[in-house]
Amino acid sequence: MDIRYVCSDEEHKTDAVLSAVAARAGALGIALAGTVQPVDADSPPEKCNIILGLLPDFERRSISFDLQPGMTGCRLNAEALEAAVMVVHQRLPAAQALVVNKFGKQEAAGRGLVNAIGEACERGLPVLVGVSPEWRQAFLTFAGGKAEAMPADEDAILEWLRAALADAAA
């Protein structure tokens, strides 16, 4: 099992790095499954408008409820998240690696992309997970001490991914 995680204190850094790594890996012909949370430089990030890019084609899916003007707070649409998770599971058999944009509240509760992570590990696929600082301990507990931290650096992550794929092929 080769599971790595990226955890940055800098807001949106993990999202930006994982999105860039997925794009670069795809350009190199590496087949990925999973999710990224695209960071669009042209539009300001909206904290409560959660968009996932489903790999490998970056198909965009909203997984949040639309809030009425003046309403505050975030509302994850668990049904939309589960629909995205089903797509990830369907794409996993063709993948060489899994990328998960976030290990968060849903995953800490045993939902979300937890089963995809487990399936990828069982298949011997490298797994890369984005983890926010507040959920780091829950993730480390979930991973049973087998996850290793990666810097929020595209080149370092791609180097690890290439090496992991070469090891799996050997």
C-alpha positions in Angstrom: 0.0 0.0 0.0 1.4 3.4 -1.0 -0.7 6.2 0.3 0.5 9.7 0.5 -1.1 12.9 1.6 -0.7 16.7 1.1 -1.7 19.0 3.9 -1.0 22.7 3.6 -1.9 25.5 6.0 -2.1 27.8 3.0 -5.8 28.1 1.8 -6.5 26.5 -1.6 -2.8 25.4 -1.9 -3.6 21.7 -1.7 -6.4 22.1 -4.2 -4.2 23.9 -6.7 -1.3 21.4 -6.3 -3.5 18.3 -6.7 -5.3 19.8 -9.7 -2.0 20.7 -11.4 -0.5 17.2 -10.6 -3.6 15.5 -12.1 -3.4 17.6 -15.3 0.4 17.0 -15.6 0.0 13.2 -14.9 -2.8 13.0 -17.5 -0.5 14.7 -20.1 2.1 12.1 -19.3 -0.4 9.3 -20.0 -0.9 8.3 -16.4 -4.5 7.1 -16.0 -6.0 8.6 -12.8 -9.3 8.2 -11.1 -10.6 10.3 -8.3 -11.4 13.9 -7.6 -9.8 17.3 -7.5 -11.2 20.6 -6.5 -10.3 23.0 -9.3 -9.0 26.4 -8.4 -9.9 28.9 -11.1 -7.6 31.9 -11.1 -10.2 34.0 -13.0 -13.0 33.6 -10.5 -12.9 34.2 -6.7 -13.3 31.0 -4.7 -16.7 30.7 -3.1 -16.4 28.9 0.2 -19.8 27.3 -0.1 -19.9 26.4 -3.8 -18.1 23.1 -3.9 -17.1 21.9 -7.3 -15.3 18.6 -8.0 -13.4 17.7 -11.1 -13.8 14.0 -11.7 -10.7 12.3 -13.1 -9.4 11.6 -15.6 -11.5 14.1 -17.7 -12.0 16.8 -15.1 -15.8 16.6 -15.5 -17.2 19.2 -13.2 -19.8 18.4 -10.6 -21.3 20.6 -8.0 -21.7 18.9 -4.6 -23.2 21.7 -2.7 -26.7 23.0 -2.3 -27.4 26.5 -3.7 -28.0 28.9 -0.9 -30.5 31.7 -1.1 -29.2 35.2 -1.1 -28.4 36.4 2.5 -28.1 32.8 3.8 -24.8 31.9 5.4 -23.1 28.6 6.0 -22.2 25.7 3.8 -24.3 22.8 2.8 -22.8 19.7 1.3 -25.2 17.9 -0.9 -24.5 14.4 0.3 -26.5 12.9 -2.5 -24.5 14.8 -5.1 -21.3 13.7 -3.4 -22.3 10.0 -3.4 -23.2 10.3 -7.2 -19.6 11.6 -7.8 -18.2 8.8 -5.6 -20.1 6.3 -7.8 -18.4 7.7 -10.9 -15.0 7.4 -9.2 -15.7 3.7 -8.4 -16.7 3.1 -12.0 -13.5 4.7 -13.3 -11.2 3.0 -10.8 -10.6 -0.3 -12.7 -9.0 1.6 -15.6 -6.8 3.7 -13.3 -3.2 3.5 -12.4 -3.6 5.7 -9.4 -6.2 7.4 -7.2 -6.3 11.1 -6.3 -8.7 12.3 -3.6 -9.1 16.0 -3.2 -10.1 16.0 0.4 -10.3 13.7 3.4 -12.9 15.6 5.4 -15.9 15.2 7.6 -17.7 12.7 5.3 -14.6 10.5 5.1 -13.9 10.7 8.8 -17.4 9.3 9.3 -16.6 6.4 6.9 -18.5 7.9 4.0 -17.4 9.8 0.9 -14.4 8.4 -0.8 -13.3 6.1 2.0 -14.3 2.9 0.1 -12.5 4.2 -3.1 -9.3 4.7 -1.1 -9.6 1.2 0.4 -10.3 -0.4 -3.0 -7.3 1.4 -4.6 -5.1 0.2 -1.8 -6.4 -3.3 -2.2 -5.5 -3.1 -5.9 -2.0 -1.9 -5.1 -2.6 1.5 -6.7 -0.8 4.6 -5.4 -3.1 6.9 -3.6 -2.7 10.6 -3.1 -5.1 12.4 -0.7 -5.6 16.1 0.1 -6.0 16.7 3.9 -6.9 19.9 5.6 -5.0 20.5 8.9 -8.2 20.1 10.9 -8.8 16.5 9.6 -5.1 15.4 9.5 -5.4 13.3 12.7 -8.6 11.6 11.5 -6.9 10.8 8.3 -3.8 9.4 10.0 -6.0 7.3 12.2 -7.9 6.0 9.1 -4.6 5.2 7.3 -3.4 3.2 10.3 0.0 4.9 10.3 0.7 3.9 6.8 0.3 7.2 5.0 3.3 9.4 4.3 3.2 13.2 4.1 4.2 14.9 0.8 5.2 18.5 0.3 2.7 20.7 -1.6 5.0 20.6 -4.5 4.0 19.4 -8.0 7.4 18.1 -9.0 8.0 16.1 -5.9 4.5 14.5 -6.1 5.0 13.6 -9.8 8.4 12.1 -9.0 6.8 10.0 -6.3 3.9 9.0 -8.6 6.3 7.9 -11.4 8.4 5.9 -8.9 5.3 4.3 -7.4 4.1 3.3 -10.8 7.5 1.9 -11.8 7.6 -0.1 -8.5 4.1 -1.5 -9.2 5.1 -2.5 -12.7 8.2 -4.3 -11.5 
